[in-house]
Amino acid sequence: MIRVRLPEQLRTLAGVGKEVWVEVEGEVTLGGVIDAIESSYPMLRGTIRNPATGRRRPFIRFFIAEEDYSNLGPEEPLPATLSGGREVLMVVGAIAGG
């Protein structure tokens, strides 16, 4: 099981608390985690990544243990510390403006 912390807007849309747990089969990749989130919470489809391209949305970032994994390819493995919830994958909605 993988522990995922969602930003407020996505929590509200999905009707969940601060963190959710998702099951990822096999090697844990960013694409696999997003697949699991979208499968468990279909209302979030298209909010984290563009459904046409599969790429993350421009103002969405991913962090694990204060390291930025936002530019990681969807099939590249994530740290083993995610398994069992030892670490949390944080989905962060970036803020822009001036």
Secondary structure, DSSP 4 states (H G I P E B T S, - for coil): -EEEEPPHHHHHHHT--SEEEE---SS-BHHHHHHHHHHH-GGGTTTSB-TTT-PBPTTEEEEETTEE-TTS-TTSBPPGGGBTTSSEEEEEE-----
